[in-house]
Each structure stands twice: as structure tokens, then as C-alpha cells.
Amino acid sequence: MLLEYIAIGVMIAVATLIAFIAIGLGELFGPKKKSAAKDIPYESGIVPYGEGTRRMPVRFYLIAVLFILFDIEVIFFLPWAIAFRQLGLFGLIEMGIFIVILLIGYVYAWKKGALEWE
């Protein structure tokens, strides 16, 4: 039973070995001379000023989470569409209930102002 897993174990070991070799070669042969010009962050040739990080409004994260949630919900449509003929009327009613629940959630988010962009 465990003999089938030997190939997977060998593959993981080889991949780990290759990763360590690549990192080791980079450390061994890579440049090591530091300078002030190399240590500053570079973006569009503009000299950086102030802190490198800014506080992001929560609205960005809220929109991102809603987008990911919408993508995950859309994934459920594909298996339903493939098995639509076998599911018949029951599958159609269940998907209708699913869509109504999604719409209630999005109307709630819309009314709360989660989708407003300023």
C-alpha cells in the first residue's frame, strides 16, 4: 500500500534538494557588495520619501473579500450546469433558491454601502 507513495516522496525530496541547491548557489556566487544606492527602494526612478507603507482603507479589503466571495459562488454554477439534465426540476428549484440567497446578500451589502467607491 505504501509503495505507491514512494514516487511522491522521491519527487518531494528531489524538488526540495533542487530548491536548496538553487538558494545555495545564489548565496555562494551572488554579489555581496552593499552600497547606499542598492539599499534604497526603487519605483519609477523617483527618490522615495516618507514611510514605505501607508495605511489602506478597510474599503479596499471589503471589496476584495466580496469579489473573492462572488468568484467562489460562481464556481458552484459549473457543476450544476453540467448535471442540469440529470437534476431536472429539483436542481432548477435548488439553484433558484441559491441565487435568491446570493441576491439577498448582495442587496444587503449594497444597502450598507459596501459597494460604494469614493
N, C-alpha and C positions, 0 to 999 in steps of 0.2 A: 504494500500500500504506500509506503513512504518512498519507494523507488521512483515514483512519478515526480516527486518534488526535488529530486537531485538536480535536474536540469535547471529548475528555477533558482535553486541555491547557488549553483555554479554561475549562472548569469548574474545574480546579485553580487557575488564575490568578484567577478571579473569587472563589472561596472564600478564597484567601489574601488578596486585596485587602479583602474584607469583614472578615476577622479583624483585619487591621491597622487598618482604619478604626474598628472597634469598640474596640480597645485604645487607639488614639489619642484617640478621643472621651472615653473614660473617664479617661485621663490629663489631657486638656485641661480638661474640665468637672467632674471629680470633686473631692471635698473634699480639702484639703491640710493642714488644721489638725490638728496632732498634740496629744494630751493623754495624761496618765498613765493615765486611765481607759480610753482606747481601746487602749492598748498591752498591757493585761493580758489573758490568755486568759479566756474566759467559758465556764463549764459549769454549768448548773443553778443559777446565782446564788450559787454557793459561791466564796468567796475562795480562789484557788489557793495551795497551799503545797508546798514541796519542788520537786523537779525535775519538768519536764513529761513526761518519758519514764520508763518503767520497763522493766526487763529482763523479757522474756516468756520463759516456759519453752519449751524446744525441743519439748515435747509438743504445744503448740498448732500449730506448724508441721508436725509429723509427721502429726497428724490431718488438717490441711488438705491436705497432699500426698496422703494416702491417699484422701481424699474426691474430689479432682480426678482422681486415677488411676482411681477407680471410675467416675466420670462418663464419662471418656474410653473406658473399656472398655465401658460400657453403650451408647455410640454405635454400636459395631460390631454390636449386635443388630438395629438397624433395617434396614440393607441386607440382612442375612441373612433377616429375616422377610419382607421384600418379595419376595425372589427364592427363597423356600423351595421352591416347587413346581418351579422350573427346576433347582435344585441337587439335589433328590432325596435319596437315601440318603447320597451322598457329602457333601453340605452338612450333613446332620444329624450325621454322624460327626465332621466337622471342627469344628462348633460344640460338640459334646460334648467334644472334646479341648481346645478353647479354654476352656470352662467349668471343666474339671478343672484346667488350668494356673492359672486365676484362683483357684480354691478352694485350691490348694496355696499360693499366695502369701498369701492371707488367713489361712489356718491358721498359716502361719509367722509372720506379723505378730501374730496373736493370741497364739501361744505365747511370742513375745518380749516381750509386754506392751505393744505399740504401741497397742492399742485401749483400754487401761485409762485411766480418767479419775479423777483424785484431787482 
